[in-house]
Amino acid sequence: MANHKSALKRIRSNEAKRLTNRYQHKTTRNAIKKLREMEKAKDANAFLPSVISMVDKLAKKNVIHNNKAANLKSSLVKHVATLK
């Protein structure tokens, strides 16, 4: 157990950040799944920028690695391009 005030505060703040990161990561994963299930190109093209923005925010906060974000965005753009 922590012995200093600052260590106790760090534990509290880390837990809050962990929950926020977890929520945002799960929300982004659900949005990616939703985008991959879309069958109409018009809907997918409209939804793609918001998903890319979510992925970029996760990478910026180091929740996911920058290369993973790039790979995700690339595969999503390819997927949307194949839709009719």
N, C-alpha and C positions, 0 to 999 in steps of 0.2 A: 504494500500500500504506500502511496505517496506521503511524504513527510512535509513538503513545503506547499505554501499557498499557491505558488505559481504552477507547481506540478498538478495540483488538484484542478486548477483552472484549465490547464492544458488537457487534462483528461475529459473535462466537460466539453471543451470546444472541439476536441477531436471527435467525440461521439456525435456532436451536432453536425459537423462537417461530413462524417461518415454517412449519416442518415440522409443528408441532402444529396451527396454524390450517388448513393445507392438509388434514391428515388429518381434522379435525373437519368442515370444509366438505364434503369428499367424502363422508364418512359421512352427513351430513345430506342431501345431494343424493340419495344412494342410498335413504335412508329415505323421502324425498318420492316418489321414483319407485315404491317398493314400495307406499306408501299409495295412489297414483293407480291402480295396477294392481289393487288389491283390488276384489272384486266383491260381497262380503258386507258389509252395513251393520254387523253386530255386530262383525266383526273390525276394520273401519275405525274404528269408534267407540272400540274398545279401544286401538288403536294411535295415534290422533290426538293425545292429550295428550303422549305422549313425543316425537312429531315437533315439536309446537308448542314444547315445552321446548327441544329442540335448536336450533330457529330463534331462539328468544329468547336463548339463550346466545351464538350467533354475533353477534347484533345488539348484545348487551351488550359484547362484546369488540371491536366495530367491525370484525369480519371482513366482515359485510354491513351495509348501511345500514338504519337503523330503518324507513324507509318500505318498503324491499324486504321486510323481515321481516313488516311488517303486510300487504302485498299477498299474500305467500306464504300467511300464516295464513288470510287471508280467502278466498283461492281454494280452499285445502284444506278449510276448513269447509264452503264451498258444495258442493264435490265430494262430501264425505261425506254431506251432507244429501240429495243426489239419489239416493243408493244405496238399494236396497231389501233 
